[in-house]
Amino acid sequence: MSKTIAFIGLGIMGLPMAKNLVSAGFDVRGFNRSPEKAQALAEAGGQAAGTIAEAVDGAEVIITMVPDSPDVEDVLTREDGILAHAAAGATWIDFSTIRPDVAKGLAEQAKAKGLKALDAPVSGGEPGAVDGVLSIMVGGDQADFDAAAEVFDAVGKTIVLVGPSGSGQTVKAANQLIVAGNIGLLAEAVVFLEAYGVETTSALQVLGGGLAGSKVLEQKGQKMLDRSFEPGFRLALHHKDMGIVTAAAREAGVAIPLGSSVAQLVAATVQQGNGGLDHSGLFTVVEQLSGKQ
C-alpha cells in the first residue's frame, strides 16, 4: 500500500484499528493525547507523532477516532489541527460516533478546505476492532467512498455507503438504540433466569440458537453471568450515544418509548459511578432494581 495515513485517537477502538492498518501495509502515523498509546502503535510498526500537525503532514488519508462531537470539532478546527495542516485532496474519515448534524457541518468545512470527507462510525466493539471485522456505516460521496475501499477493508467486514454526509452517524444512532435495548432486555432475562435457579449458561446457549439469539447475547451474556465488566465499550460512551439518539428522535418528531426507557437506565448506571464499565454493566442497575444485589 502506498497510502500514508494519519490516525488521531488511539483508544480502546482506535489503537487496534491503527495496528490493523499497519498490518495491511499502510504507513500509519498516530497521535493520541496520551503519548504512550502512540508509542504502542510505533512498537507495532507505525510511527508516533507528537502533534496533530505532525501526524497529518503529507498524509493522503486522515482518520479521527475520538469520543464525542466537541472532540472531533477540536481536532479538526484547532490552530494546530487537521484543517490547518492537511494537504488539499486528502481524505478525512471520521470513525467517531457523533451527532449527525455536527458531522454534516464539519464535512462542509472540510470540503471547503479541499478535503474529501466521510463520516464512518463503526460497530463491533473492541473484539471487532482487534479482529478487523467492524461494521462500518458511511456517509459521503460515492467516489470518495470507493477511493477509500482499501482503508475500510483493513479494519472492517461489513462496509456500506448509507447516504450523504451525516448519514453514517444517523445509522450509527439507530445501531446504538438497538444495542442498548438488547443489552437491557438481556440483563432482565438473566436476572429472571437466576431468580428461578435455572442453569444460566445452558439457558443462554439454547436462547442463542433461537430467535432470541444475537451478537449482544453472544458477546455480553457471559459477562453478565460472570459479573465481569471490563470495558470493550464503556457505558459513559453509550450514555453519550443515547443522548444523540433521543435528541435526534425529538428533532425528527419520532417516538422512541423503549429507547427512552433504556436511555434512562444507562444514565442511572453512569450516575452511580459505573460509566467506566463495559456497556454490559447495565446489568448492575437492572439487578439492583430487582433487589438482587
C-alpha positions in Angstrom: 0.0 0.0 0.0 1.3 3.4 -0.9 -1.0 5.5 1.2 0.2 7.4 4.3 -2.4 7.5 7.0 -2.7 9.9 10.0 -4.6 8.3 12.8 -5.9 10.7 15.5 -7.2 8.9 18.6 -5.7 5.6 19.8 -8.1 4.5 22.5 -9.8 1.1 23.0 -11.0 1.1 19.4 -8.5 3.3 17.7 -5.3 1.5 18.6 -6.3 -1.9 17.3 -7.7 -0.3 14.1 -4.5 1.6 13.5 -2.5 -1.6 14.1 -4.6 -3.4 11.5 -3.8 -0.7 9.0 -0.1 -1.2 9.7 -0.6 -4.9 9.2 -2.3 -4.2 5.8 0.9 -2.4 4.7 -0.1 1.3 5.2 2.4 3.8 6.6 0.5 4.9 9.7 1.4 7.9 11.9 -0.6 8.1 15.1 -1.4 10.8 17.6 -3.0 10.5 20.9 -3.4 12.8 23.9 -1.8 10.0 26.0 1.6 9.6 24.3 2.0 6.0 25.5 -0.8 5.0 23.1 1.1 6.4 20.1 4.2 4.6 21.4 2.3 1.4 21.4 1.5 2.0 17.7 5.1 2.6 17.0 6.0 -0.7 18.6 3.6 -2.4 16.2 5.3 -0.9 13.2 3.7 2.5 12.9 5.0 5.9 13.8 4.3 8.1 16.9 3.5 11.7 16.2 4.0 14.4 18.8 1.3 16.7 17.4 -1.7 16.5 15.1 0.1 18.8 12.7 3.0 16.3 12.6 0.6 13.4 12.1 -1.3 14.9 9.2 1.7 16.4 7.3 1.6 14.9 3.8 -0.9 12.2 4.8 -3.2 11.1 2.0 -5.8 9.8 4.5 -6.6 11.3 7.9 -8.6 9.3 10.4 -10.2 10.5 13.6 -11.5 8.2 16.3 -12.2 10.4 19.3 -15.0 10.3 22.0 -17.6 13.0 21.1 -18.7 15.8 18.8 -16.7 18.5 20.6 -13.5 16.4 20.3 -13.9 15.9 16.6 -14.6 19.6 16.1 -11.5 20.4 18.2 -9.0 18.2 16.3 -10.4 19.4 13.0 -10.5 23.1 13.6 -7.9 24.0 16.3 -5.0 26.1 15.3 -2.6 23.1 15.0 -5.4 20.8 13.8 -6.4 19.0 10.7 -7.8 21.8 8.6 -4.8 24.0 9.2 -2.2 21.3 8.2 -3.8 18.7 5.9 -2.9 18.6 2.2 -5.6 19.6 -0.2 -7.1 16.5 -1.8 -6.6 14.3 1.3 -9.5 12.1 2.5 -10.7 12.7 6.1 -12.5 9.6 7.6 -14.2 10.1 10.9 -14.7 6.8 12.7 -16.0 8.5 15.8 -19.7 8.4 16.9 -21.1 12.0 17.0 -24.2 14.0 16.3 -25.4 13.7 12.6 -25.8 17.5 12.3 -22.3 18.1 13.6 -20.9 15.5 11.2 -22.7 17.2 8.3 -21.4 20.7 9.3 -17.8 19.6 9.8 -17.9 17.8 6.4 -18.9 21.0 4.8 -16.0 22.8 6.5 -13.5 20.1 5.4 -14.8 20.2 1.8 -14.3 24.0 1.8 -10.7 23.4 2.6 -10.3 20.9 -0.3 -10.6 17.7 1.7 -12.8 14.7 0.9 -15.0 13.9 4.0 -16.5 10.6 5.0 -18.4 10.1 8.3 -17.9 6.4 9.1 -18.9 5.3 12.6 -18.3 1.7 13.5 -20.0 -1.1 15.4 -18.5 -4.3 16.8 -16.7 -3.1 19.9 -13.2 -3.9 20.9 -13.3 -7.5 19.6 -14.4 -6.3 16.2 -11.7 -3.7 16.1 -9.0 -6.2 17.1 -10.1 -8.8 14.5 -10.7 -6.2 11.8 -14.3 -7.2 11.2 -16.2 -4.0 12.2 -19.4 -3.0 10.6 -18.9 0.5 9.1 -21.8 2.8 8.1 -20.5 5.5 5.8 -21.9 8.9 4.8 -20.4 10.9 1.9 -19.9 10.8 -1.8 -19.7 7.6 -3.8 -16.4 8.4 -5.5 -14.7 9.2 -2.2 -16.1 6.1 -0.6 -14.9 3.9 -3.5 -11.4 5.5 -3.3 -11.1 4.6 0.4 -12.1 1.0 -0.1 -8.6 -0.4 0.8 -8.6 1.5 4.1 -12.1 0.4 5.1 -11.3 -3.2 4.1 -8.3 -3.2 6.5 -10.5 -2.5 9.6 -14.0 -3.7 8.7 -16.0 -6.5 7.2 -19.5 -5.1 6.5 -18.9 -1.7 4.9 -21.9 0.2 3.4 -22.4 3.7 2.0 -25.7 4.7 3.5 -26.1 8.2 2.1 -24.6 11.7 2.0 -22.6 13.3 4.8 -24.2 12.8 8.2 -26.0 9.6 7.1 -23.4 7.3 8.7 -23.9 9.0 12.0 -27.7 8.6 11.7 -27.4 4.9 11.1 -25.0 4.6 14.0 -27.5 6.2 16.3 -30.0 3.6 15.2 -27.4 0.9 15.9 -26.8 2.2 19.4 -30.5 2.3 20.1 -30.9 -1.4 19.1 -27.8 -2.4 21.0 -28.8 -0.6 24.2 -32.3 -2.2 24.1 -30.8 -5.7 23.6 -28.4 -5.3 26.5 -31.2 -4.1 28.7 -33.5 -7.0 27.9 -30.7 -9.5 28.1 -29.9 -8.2 31.6 -33.6 -8.6 32.6 -33.6 -12.1 31.2 -30.5 -13.1 33.2 -32.0 -11.7 36.4 -35.2 -13.6 35.6 -33.4 -16.9 35.0 -31.3 -16.6 38.1 -34.4 -15.9 40.2 -35.7 -19.3 39.2 -32.5 -21.2 39.8 -32.0 -22.1 36.1 -28.6 -23.2 34.9 -27.9 -19.9 33.2 -25.0 -20.9 30.9 -27.1 -23.7 29.4 -30.1 -21.3 29.2 -28.2 -18.7 27.2 -26.8 -21.4 24.9 -30.2 -22.5 23.9 -31.6 -19.0 23.7 -28.7 -18.1 21.4 -29.8 -20.8 18.9 -33.3 -19.4 18.5 -34.9 -16.2 17.5 -33.6 -14.6 20.7 -30.1 -15.1 19.5 -28.0 -12.0 18.8 -24.5 -10.7 18.8 -25.3 -9.0 22.1 -26.3 -12.3 23.7 -23.2 -14.0 22.2 -20.7 -11.3 23.4 -22.4 -9.9 26.5 -24.3 -12.8 28.1 -21.3 -14.5 29.8 -20.0 -11.1 31.0 -23.3 -10.7 32.9 -23.1 -14.3 34.3 -19.6 -13.7 35.5 -20.2 -10.1 36.7 -17.2 -9.2 34.6 -17.5 -5.8 33.0 -14.0 -4.9 31.8 -14.7 -2.3 29.1 -14.9 -3.2 25.5 -17.2 -0.2 25.0 -17.7 2.0 28.1 -21.1 2.8 29.5 -20.1 6.5 29.5 -19.8 6.5 25.7 -23.1 4.6 25.3 -24.7 7.2 27.6 -23.4 9.9 25.2 -24.7 7.9 22.2 -28.2 7.6 23.7 -28.2 11.3 24.2 -27.6 11.6 20.4 -30.4 9.2 19.7 -33.0 10.8 21.9 -32.1 14.3 20.7 -32.2 13.3 17.0 -35.5 11.5 17.5 -37.1 14.5 19.2 -35.9 16.7 16.3 -37.4 14.3 13.8 -40.7 14.1 15.7 -40.2 10.3 16.2 -41.3 8.5 19.4 -38.9 6.0 20.9 -40.6 4.9 24.1 -38.4 1.8 24.7 -35.3 3.7 23.7 -36.1 6.5 26.1 -36.5 4.0 28.9 -33.2 2.2 28.3 -31.5 5.6 27.9 -32.7 6.4 31.5 -31.3 3.1 32.7 -28.0 3.8 31.1 -27.9 7.3 32.6 -28.7 5.9 36.0 -25.9 3.4 35.8 -23.4 6.1 34.8 -24.6 8.4 37.6 -23.9 5.6 40.1 -20.3 5.9 39.1 -20.2 3.0 36.7 -19.5 4.8 33.5 -16.2 3.1 33.1 -17.7 -0.3 32.9 -18.4 -2.2 29.7 -22.0 -1.4 28.5 -23.0 -4.9 29.6 -22.6 -3.4 33.1 -26.1 -2.0 32.5 -26.9 -5.3 34.2 -25.9 -3.8 37.6 -28.8 -1.4 37.7 -31.3 -3.9 36.4 -30.2 -6.4 39.1 -30.4 -3.6 41.7 -34.0 -2.7 40.6 -35.0 -6.3 41.4 -33.3 -6.1 44.8 -30.9 -8.9 43.9 -27.6 -7.1 44.6 
